[in-house]
């Protein structure tokens, strides 16, 4: 039987797009109403170190509006360029962030070609799916919370193309039971 030719690993140069989120054990990034009160904070997670690898924050409209409504101000993350993907928001109404209303994958490819640090794709399972399907997501970092939510916003909403991942790092946080997994998209 002839062997199937293996696909070469993706070569990623320059800036990387990393989908970094917290997820329940049953695969949700938020509850049915967008709640995330089940996400626990572990004192051993160094958020400053984690955030230092990024200079651009990529976020979907629904997640951005939810964060703004809960006191985030909608102005973006301190020290990071914030790019919100939306077909309904107008740039003139939100001068402190960049609104992308067209082809999200094309916009991300353009950002990847610019100098800078990695980009944090945060929240927005639908945005993750579209960018993963377009081949512009380079890594996935997921902090699995020790909780079963039972429903809500999935980590990767269907329908999605299959993506092969390679584990690059893992860590257990015994105080809270969080398991952190980092993957490259291959």
N, C-alpha and C positions, 0 to 999 in steps of 0.2 A: 504494500500500500504506500503510495507516495506521501511524503511528509508535507504538511502544510507549511508554506514559507512564513517565517516569523516576521512580524512587523518590527522595524527598528524603533528603539526608544526615541521619544520626542526630544529634540535638542532645544533647550530653552536658554536663550541669551538675554541679557539685560534684565529689565524689570519683570517680576512675576506677579500673577494674580493668584491670591490664596483665599479660598473660601474658608473662613475661620468662624465657627459658630459653636454654641452649646446645643446639645441635643438630648432629648429624653432617651431612655433605653429602648423605647418602642418607636423611635424615629421621628420625633416631632421637634421643631425649633421654637414653637409657640403653641399655646393652648388654643381652643376653639375661638376664643375672643381676642386672640393675640397676646394673652397673658404669658408672662414668663416668671411668675413668682416662685416657681418650682426650681429655678436655677439657683444653686447654692454657691456661695463664695468660699473659696479655700484660701486660707492665709499663706499657703506655700506657693500659690500661683503668682508669678512676678509679672503683673500686667504692664509695668513700665518697660521691662525687657522685651516682652512680647510685642508691644506697640512700637518699639524703637526700630523695628525692621520695615515699618510702613511710613509712607508720606502721603498716601492717597487712600481715601475711603470711598468705596463703591457701594451704593445702597439703592434698593428699590423704593418706589414711592410709598407704598403702604407701610413699610418698616420705618421710613424716614418720618412720615406723618405721625405714626404712633409714638415714636421717640420724641418728636417735637411737642405732642400733646401731653406727654408725661414729664415735661420740664426740660427736655433737651434743647429747647429754644429753636431748633431747626436751623441753627447757624453752622452746624458742622462740628467736627471734632477738633479740639484745640491743637493747633500746629499742623493739621492735616488738611489737604485740599479735599473737599467733599464733592462727589459727583453723584447726583440723584437721577435715576433713570425713570422717566415719566412721559406719557403721551398727553397728560392733562395739565401739568403744572407749567407756568410761564416763567421764563428766566427773569423778566422784569419784576416779578413779585417776590423773588428770592435772590437778591444780589449777593448774599454771602456764600452761596453754593453754586455749583455749575449744574444746570439742568440739561440733560440729554434726552431729546424727544425722538430722535431718529433711530438708526441702526445701532443698537447697543454694542454688538460685537465689533463693528467698524470703529466706533468711538474708543473701545478698549484697546484695539490694535494700535490706534493712533497714540493713545496714552503710553502703551508699552514701548513704543519707539522713542519716546522722550526720555531724557536723562532723569534719574531719580531712584528712589527706593521702591520696594515692592508695594503692591496695592492690595488692600484688605477688602475683599468682597464680604460684606457683613449683612446678614439678614436678607430675606427675599429669596425664598426657595425657587420661585418662578424665574427670577433673574439668574440665579445659579444655574438652573436647568438650561436656559437659553444660551448662556455664555459657555457652559460645559459642552452643549451640543455643537456650538460654533468652534470649539477647539481653542478657546482663549483662556481657560482656567488651567493653571499650572500645578496647583497644589490644593489639598483639602486638609484642614486642621479641625478636628472635632473633639470637643470635650463632652464625653458622655456622662450625663447626670444620673445618679442612682435613683431614678424615679420612672414610673410608668404613668404617662399622662392620659392615655386612652383615646386621644383624638386631638385634632388641631391642624396646624400648618406643618406639612411634612418637610423633612430635610430635602428631599428631591421629589417634587410633585410629578406624577405621570402626565403624559407619556414622555419618557426620556430615553435617549440613546444609551447603550451600555458604554461604560468607561472603565478601563483597567487602571488600577491604582497600585503603587508600590509603597509599602510601609517604610518610612524613613526615620521615625522616632515614636516612642511610646513612653508613657509615664503614668504610674498609679499614684494617686494622692490618698493615702490611707486615712487621714483625718475625716475626709468627707465621702470617700468612695468614688470620687471622680476618676475617670480613665481618659487620658488625653492621647489622641492618635493623630499623627501627621503622615500624610501620603503625598507622593508626587503622582501626577496624572501622566501615564505612559502611553 
